[in-house]
Amino acid sequence: MRSMDPMNPPMNSTDRQRTLDYFERLGRDKVRLYSAIDCDRYLGGWQVRELADQWLAEKAEEERPVPLWRRIVRRR
């Protein structure tokens, strides 16, 4: 956990949801690009960077193809 920064207070749930909505509007490629280039400049501080990393990991997991055996097992 990072130390408390007076210039960058902890995100509340509203800020977190707004940021996730913003990521959805931007899309996976732009979020990845912005976080790789200069996250502080384009997206926000370290909290947004961590949220972007989590969001990108979730999107990658959603897009990963589901093996045939899992699709068969789910149907039962």
C-alpha positions as CSV (number, residue, x, y, z in Angstrom):
1,M,0.0,0.0,0.0
2,R,1.3,3.4,-0.8
3,S,1.7,6.2,1.7
4,M,-0.9,8.9,1.9
5,D,-0.1,11.8,-0.5
6,P,-1.9,15.1,0.4
7,M,-1.9,16.1,-3.3
8,N,-3.5,12.8,-4.3
9,P,-6.1,11.6,-1.8
10,P,-7.6,8.1,-1.9
11,M,-10.2,7.5,-4.6
12,N,-13.8,7.1,-3.3
13,S,-16.3,4.8,-5.0
14,T,-17.7,7.5,-7.2
15,D,-14.3,8.5,-8.5
16,R,-13.5,4.9,-9.1
17,Q,-16.7,4.3,-11.1
18,R,-16.2,7.4,-13.1
19,T,-12.7,6.3,-14.0
20,L,-13.9,2.9,-15.0
21,D,-16.6,4.4,-17.2
22,Y,-13.9,6.6,-18.8
23,F,-11.8,3.6,-19.5
24,E,-14.8,1.9,-21.2
25,R,-15.3,5.0,-23.4
26,L,-11.6,5.1,-24.3
27,G,-11.3,1.5,-25.0
28,R,-8.6,-1.1,-24.2
29,D,-6.0,0.1,-26.7
30,K,-6.0,3.8,-25.7
31,V,-6.0,2.9,-22.0
32,R,-3.0,0.6,-22.6
33,L,-1.3,3.3,-24.6
34,Y,-1.9,6.2,-22.2
35,S,-0.8,4.1,-19.2
36,A,2.3,3.0,-21.0
37,I,3.3,6.5,-22.2
38,D,2.7,8.7,-19.2
39,C,-0.1,7.7,-16.9
40,D,0.2,10.7,-14.7
41,R,-0.3,13.1,-17.6
42,Y,-3.1,11.3,-19.5
43,L,-5.0,9.4,-16.8
44,G,-4.1,10.5,-13.3
45,G,-1.9,9.5,-10.4
46,W,-0.8,6.1,-9.1
47,Q,-4.3,5.1,-8.0
48,V,-5.6,5.5,-11.5
49,R,-2.5,3.6,-12.8
50,E,-3.3,0.7,-10.5
51,L,-7.0,0.8,-11.5
52,A,-5.9,0.9,-15.2
53,D,-3.7,-2.2,-14.7
54,Q,-6.6,-4.0,-13.1
55,W,-9.0,-3.0,-15.8
56,L,-6.7,-4.1,-18.5
57,A,-6.1,-7.5,-16.8
58,E,-9.9,-8.0,-16.6
59,K,-10.4,-7.1,-20.3
60,A,-7.6,-9.5,-21.3
61,E,-9.3,-12.2,-19.3
62,E,-12.7,-11.5,-20.9
63,E,-11.2,-11.7,-24.4
64,R,-9.3,-14.9,-23.8
65,P,-11.0,-17.7,-25.7
66,V,-12.8,-20.2,-23.6
67,P,-11.7,-23.8,-24.2
68,L,-14.2,-26.2,-25.7
69,W,-14.3,-28.4,-22.7
70,R,-15.3,-25.5,-20.4
71,R,-18.1,-24.5,-22.8
72,I,-19.4,-28.1,-22.7
73,V,-19.2,-28.3,-18.9
74,R,-21.0,-24.9,-18.5
75,R,-24.0,-26.1,-20.5
76,R,-24.7,-28.9,-18.1
